[in-house]
Amino acid sequence: MFEGMDGIGTRRLFGTDGIRGRANAEPMTPETMMRVAMAAADRFDGSGQRTAIIAKDTRLSGYLLEPALVCGFIALGWEAVTVGPLPTPAVSVLTRSLRANLGVMLSASHNPFHDNGIKIFGPDGYKLSDAQEQGVEAVMAEVESRRASPEALGRARRMEDAQGRYIEVVKSSFPQGMRLDGLRIAVDCANGAAYRVAPAVLSELGAEVIPVAVSPDGMNINEACGASHPQTICRAVRDCRADIGLSFDGDADRLVLSDETGRPVDGDRVMALIAAAWQRCGQLRGGAVAATVMSNLGLERYLDTIGLRLERTRVGDRYVVEHMRARALNVGGEQSGHIVLRDFCATGDGLLAALQVLAELVRSGKPASEALALFEPLPQRLENVRYGARDPLMVPAVQRAVADAEAQLDGIGRLLIRKSGTEPLIRIMAEAEDEHLVGEVVEGLAADIRAAV
């Protein structure tokens, strides 16, 4: 099964999750970021208040690009409110609670420090749709003519209590009267946006916190730590004899767990635990969980045993959220750890998801290894192949190899091949009961694609 580059369509700048690229090179230059801010301001200009909330993670390039965004909004007469390093979901929360017109997160998520990116949220706290992003791009070339007059320029201000506001919102999602006393929790913040708020929330709820990767220097974000490197939190859990480990990515919208044995736990098992818990207490809506085509078939089978459906979407947490909104669902996410709990936030929030898992551990009294072992995932293999200017999926030999692989798995498994929306990668995923066959299929296709690059 082929899946195109998610969400690209006719857009040039925006990909699966906003705009992303190498810092101080197009499109992540001050000049382009200023024009994007101006274009977004123009598209969302309304009567009355014109306010944009701007947050960032801990990358060095944030000092370069944040002022450019501020200048872009001011140039069109908007107020630009900077809040400093905060998780992406905090932008969603603050945009909605402050009745702002837009929210902007300056981050490249799990990418290395030399990359950066932006994610834009509308006044409802949801990420812009494909059509809205396309609209922003469409006016970039002509937005210069819409600059405000000198007397109508906007202003900039710093919001000093933004961190505290977000902390209180997150804590309010935890069951009233419940605490985390007696739990030892290792927390890997990826030297990123959650390095202050995540330990603070857990400590205030009574946990003993073992902080990992909470000393950002502008260049160590995601460096051998965070959700993309689960071995770090697994090792910390074993070394410190923690009850559970939480690992976030650079902007803290993703969560990967480690149980008390030091075994990693992905987003599929987190969704299973939360969905089952919410179903028992009558909180789950819609009789289903939304997840992408990447989620393991084991999750789908487990949900079926408890009377729930798994409704699959294209890859990208934004598409999961769009499906959830259309179907009135309140639990969804991605295997990679984006967990969306719409009762509390309009986008993926690693810390909110972690608190729901911790609440279930407290309720059940079970160790994490038992509470999270709700299903046995089918053997699944994912491999990424980097490519250059030539599209390997258009090469006839690769197309024939894909057809042969699909025939091998027909009726017994799944094959998904897609372009990444954030990096020049071909992602190959195969899944079946036969682990040896899965390995053969993925390794063969990866070799064929590399030969075509």
C-alpha positions in Angstrom: 0.0 0.0 0.0 1.4 3.4 -1.0 0.7 6.5 0.9 1.9 9.9 -0.4 3.7 12.6 1.5 1.2 13.3 4.2 -0.7 16.6 3.9 1.7 18.1 1.3 -0.9 18.5 -1.5 -0.2 21.8 -3.4 1.5 23.4 -0.5 5.2 24.3 -0.8 6.2 25.2 2.7 3.8 23.3 5.0 4.3 19.5 5.5 2.8 16.9 7.8 3.2 19.1 10.9 3.8 22.7 10.0 7.0 24.0 8.4 10.3 22.4 9.2 13.9 22.6 7.9 17.5 23.4 8.8 17.8 26.6 10.9 19.0 29.7 9.1 18.4 28.1 5.7 15.2 28.3 3.7 12.5 28.0 4.7 13.6 28.5 8.3 15.2 31.9 7.8 14.2 35.1 9.6 13.0 36.6 6.4 10.6 33.7 5.6 9.4 33.4 9.1 8.5 37.1 9.2 6.5 36.7 6.0 4.7 33.6 7.3 3.7 35.5 10.4 2.5 38.4 8.2 0.6 36.1 6.0 -1.0 34.2 8.9 -2.0 37.6 10.5 -3.6 38.7 7.2 -5.6 35.4 6.8 -6.8 35.5 10.4 -7.3 39.2 10.7 -10.7 40.1 12.4 -12.3 42.9 14.2 -11.3 43.7 17.7 -8.3 41.9 19.3 -5.4 40.8 17.1 -3.2 38.7 19.2 -0.7 35.9 18.5 0.8 33.6 21.2 4.4 32.6 20.4 6.2 29.8 22.3 9.4 27.9 21.5 11.5 24.9 22.6 15.1 25.2 23.7 16.9 25.3 20.3 19.6 27.9 19.8 17.9 29.0 16.6 14.9 30.1 18.7 16.7 33.3 19.5 17.0 33.9 15.7 13.5 33.0 14.6 11.3 34.1 17.5 12.0 37.8 16.9 11.2 37.4 13.2 7.8 36.0 14.0 7.2 38.9 16.5 8.2 41.4 13.8 5.9 39.8 11.3 2.8 40.1 13.6 3.7 43.7 14.7 4.1 44.7 11.1 0.4 44.0 10.5 -0.7 45.7 13.6 -1.0 42.6 15.9 0.1 42.1 19.5 2.7 39.4 19.8 2.8 37.7 23.2 5.9 35.6 23.8 5.9 32.9 26.5 9.3 31.4 26.2 10.0 27.6 26.3 6.8 25.7 26.7 5.4 22.4 25.2 3.4 22.6 22.0 0.1 21.7 23.7 0.6 24.7 26.0 0.2 26.9 22.9 -3.1 25.3 22.1 -4.3 25.8 25.6 -3.1 29.4 25.9 -4.4 30.4 22.5 -7.9 29.2 23.4 -7.9 30.4 27.0 -6.6 33.9 26.2 -9.0 34.2 23.2 -6.0 34.9 20.9 -6.4 34.9 17.2 -3.4 32.6 16.6 -0.8 30.5 18.4 2.6 29.6 17.0 5.0 27.0 18.3 8.6 27.3 17.2 10.0 23.8 17.3 11.2 20.9 15.1 9.8 18.4 17.6 12.1 15.3 17.7 14.6 16.5 15.0 18.2 17.5 16.0 19.0 21.0 17.2 20.2 22.2 13.8 16.6 22.0 12.5 13.6 24.1 13.5 10.0 24.6 12.5 6.7 26.2 13.3 3.3 24.8 14.1 0.3 27.2 13.8 -2.9 27.0 15.9 -6.2 28.7 15.1 -8.3 30.6 17.7 -10.1 27.4 18.6 -6.7 25.8 19.7 -6.6 23.4 16.8 -3.8 23.2 14.3 -4.5 24.8 11.0 -6.1 22.5 8.4 -4.5 21.8 5.0 -6.8 24.4 3.4 -5.9 27.0 6.0 -2.2 26.4 5.6 -2.6 26.7 1.8 -4.4 30.0 2.3 -1.5 31.3 4.4 1.0 30.4 1.6 -1.3 31.9 -1.1 -1.0 35.4 0.3 2.8 35.4 1.2 3.8 37.0 -2.1 1.4 39.9 -1.7 1.3 40.5 2.0 3.9 43.3 1.8 1.3 45.7 0.6 -0.8 45.2 3.7 1.7 46.5 6.3 0.2 48.6 9.0 0.8 52.4 9.1 3.3 53.7 11.7 0.6 54.7 14.1 -1.2 51.3 13.7 1.8 49.0 14.4 1.4 46.3 17.0 3.2 45.7 20.2 5.1 42.9 21.8 5.0 41.7 25.4 6.2 38.8 27.5 3.7 36.7 29.5 5.5 35.8 32.7 3.0 33.4 34.2 2.4 31.2 31.1 4.3 28.3 32.6 2.2 28.4 35.7 -1.0 28.6 33.7 -0.2 25.5 31.8 0.9 23.6 34.9 -2.5 24.3 36.5 -4.4 23.2 33.4 -2.5 19.9 33.2 -2.9 19.2 37.0 -6.6 19.8 36.7 -6.9 16.8 34.3 -5.7 14.5 37.2 -8.6 13.0 39.2 -9.6 15.2 42.1 -8.3 13.9 45.4 -5.8 11.5 43.9 -2.1 11.9 44.4 1.2 10.2 43.3 2.7 9.8 46.7 5.0 6.8 46.9 5.6 6.6 43.1 9.2 7.0 41.9 9.0 8.4 38.4 11.9 8.9 36.0 11.3 11.8 33.6 13.3 12.3 30.4 12.5 15.8 29.1 14.8 15.6 26.0 16.5 18.8 27.1 13.5 20.3 25.5 10.3 22.3 26.1 9.1 20.3 29.1 12.3 20.5 31.1 10.7 22.7 33.8 6.9 22.0 33.6 7.0 18.1 33.6 9.0 17.7 36.8 7.0 20.5 38.4 3.7 18.9 37.7 4.7 15.5 39.0 6.4 16.8 42.1 3.3 18.9 43.0 1.2 15.8 42.7 3.4 14.0 45.2 5.7 11.9 43.1 9.4 11.4 43.7 10.9 12.6 40.5 14.1 11.5 38.9 14.9 14.1 36.3 16.7 13.1 33.1 17.8 15.5 30.3 16.7 18.7 32.0 19.7 20.9 31.3 19.2 22.4 27.8 22.1 24.3 26.3 20.5 25.1 22.9 22.2 22.2 21.1 21.5 19.1 23.2 17.8 18.9 22.6 16.9 15.3 21.6 20.6 14.3 21.7 20.6 10.7 22.8 17.5 11.4 25.0 13.8 11.9 24.7 11.1 9.9 23.0 13.2 9.1 19.9 15.8 7.4 22.2 13.7 5.2 24.6 16.8 3.3 25.7 17.7 6.4 27.8 14.6 6.4 29.9 14.6 2.5 30.1 18.2 2.6 31.5 17.3 5.4 34.0 14.3 3.3 35.3 16.5 0.3 35.8 19.4 2.3 37.4 17.1 4.2 39.8 14.6 1.4 40.4 11.8 3.7 39.3 8.2 2.5 39.1 7.7 4.0 35.6 9.6 6.2 33.2 8.2 9.0 31.1 10.0 10.2 28.0 9.0 13.3 26.0 10.2 14.6 22.7 11.6 18.1 22.1 8.3 19.9 22.2 6.6 17.4 24.6 3.6 16.5 22.4 4.8 12.9 22.3 5.2 10.3 25.1 7.1 7.0 25.3 7.0 5.0 28.5 9.2 2.6 30.2 7.7 0.1 32.7 9.4 -0.8 35.9 11.5 -3.5 34.2 13.0 -1.1 31.8 10.9 -2.2 28.8 9.7 0.5 26.4 5.9 1.0 25.9 4.7 2.7 22.8 1.6 4.9 22.1 -0.6 1.9 21.0 -0.4 0.5 24.5 -1.0 3.9 26.1 -4.1 4.4 24.0 -5.3 0.9 24.9 -4.9 1.6 28.7 -6.6 5.0 28.5 -9.5 3.9 26.3 -10.2 0.9 28.5 -10.1 3.0 31.7 -12.3 5.7 30.2 -14.8 3.2 28.9 -15.1 1.7 32.4 -15.9 5.0 34.0 -18.2 6.2 31.2 -15.9 8.9 30.0 -15.1 7.5 26.5 -17.1 8.9 23.7 -18.0 7.6 20.3 -17.3 3.9 21.0 -14.0 4.1 19.2 -10.4 5.2 19.3 -8.8 7.1 16.4 -5.3 6.0 15.3 -3.2 6.0 12.2 -2.5 3.3 9.7 0.8 2.7 11.6 -0.9 1.4 14.7 -0.5 -2.3 15.4 -3.2 -4.8 14.5 -2.9 -6.0 18.1 -4.4 -2.8 19.3 -7.3 -3.2 16.9 -8.0 -6.7 18.1 -7.8 -5.8 21.7 -10.3 -2.9 21.3 -12.6 -5.3 19.6 -12.6 -7.6 22.6 -13.9 -4.8 24.8 -16.5 -3.6 22.4 -14.6 -0.7 20.9 -13.6 0.1 17.3 -10.2 1.3 16.0 -10.8 3.9 13.3 -7.7 4.5 11.2 -6.5 7.8 9.6 -3.5 8.9 7.5 -0.2 9.5 9.4 0.0 12.7 11.4 -1.6 13.7 14.7 -3.4 16.5 12.9 -5.3 14.0 10.8 -6.1 12.0 13.9 -7.5 15.1 15.5 -9.6 16.0 12.4 -11.1 12.5 12.4 -11.8 12.8 16.1 -13.6 16.1 15.6 -15.7 14.7 12.8 -16.6 11.6 14.7 -17.0 13.2 18.2 -14.2 10.9 19.6 -12.2 11.9 22.6 -9.3 9.4 22.6 -6.9 9.0 19.8 -3.2 9.2 18.8 -0.3 7.6 17.1 1.9 4.6 17.8 4.9 7.0 18.0 3.4 8.6 21.2 1.2 11.5 20.1 -1.8 10.9 22.4 -4.8 13.2 21.9 -7.3 13.5 24.8 -9.8 16.0 23.5 -11.5 16.4 26.9 -8.4 18.4 28.0 -6.5 19.6 24.9 -7.0 20.0 21.2 -3.7 18.5 20.2 -1.3 15.7 21.4 0.0 16.3 24.9 2.6 13.9 26.4 2.2 15.2 29.9 -1.6 14.9 29.9 -1.4 11.4 28.6 1.2 10.4 31.2 -1.1 11.6 34.0 -3.9 9.5 32.7 -1.6 6.4 32.8 -0.4 7.3 36.2 -4.0 7.7 37.5 -4.8 4.2 36.3 -1.7 2.8 38.1 -2.8 4.4 41.3 -6.4 3.1 40.9 -5.4 -0.4 40.0 -2.4 -0.8 42.3 -0.8 -2.8 39.5 2.8 -2.3 38.4 3.2 -0.6 35.0 4.4 -3.9 33.3 1.1 -5.5 34.2 -1.3 -2.5 33.7 0.1 -1.8 30.3 0.3 -5.4 29.0 -3.3 -5.4 27.6 -2.4 -7.0 24.3 0.5 -8.7 22.5 1.5 -6.7 19.4 1.9 -8.5 16.1 5.5 -8.5 14.8 6.0 -5.2 13.1 9.0 -3.8 11.4 9.6 -0.2 10.4 12.6 1.0 8.3 13.5 4.4 6.9 15.4 4.9 3.7 16.8 8.4 2.9 16.6 9.6 -0.6 17.7 12.6 -2.7 16.2 14.4 -5.7 15.0 11.3 -7.4 11.7 9.8 -6.1 12.4 6.1 -5.7 8.7 5.3 -5.5 8.4 6.2 -9.2 11.1 3.7 -10.3 9.5 0.7 -12.1 11.8 -1.8 -10.3 10.7 -0.5 -7.0 7.0 -0.5 -8.0 7.4 -4.2 -9.0 9.1 -5.0 -5.7 6.3 -3.4 -3.8 3.7 -5.4 -5.8 5.6 -8.6 -5.0 5.8 -7.8 -1.3 2.0 -7.0 -1.1 1.3 -10.4 -2.7 3.5 -12.1 0.0 1.5 -10.4 2.7 -2.0 -10.6 1.1 -4.5 -11.9 3.6 -2.0 -12.4 6.4 -0.5 -9.0 7.1 -0.2 -5.4 6.1 2.4 -3.3 4.1 2.6 0.5 4.2 5.1 2.5 2.2 5.0 6.3 2.4 7.1 9.4 2.2 7.7 11.3 5.4 6.1 14.7 5.5 9.0 16.2 7.5 12.2 14.6 6.2 13.4 13.1 2.9 12.7 9.5 4.0 10.7 6.6 2.6 9.1 4.8 5.5 8.5 1.1 5.1 6.3 -0.8 7.5 5.2 -4.4 7.4 3.2 -6.4 9.9 2.2 -10.0 10.1 2.0 -13.0 12.5 5.2 -14.4 10.9 8.1 -12.3 12.2 10.6 -13.9 9.8 8.5 -13.0 6.8 8.1 -9.4 8.1 11.8 -9.0 8.3 12.4 -10.5 4.8 9.8 -8.2 3.3 11.1 -5.0 4.9 14.8 -5.7 4.3 14.1 -6.6 0.7 12.2 -3.5 0.0 14.7 -1.3 1.7 17.5 -2.8 -0.4 15.5 -2.2 -3.6 14.7 1.4 -2.7 18.4 2.1 -1.8 19.5 0.7 -5.1 17.1 3.1 -6.9 18.2 6.2 -5.0 
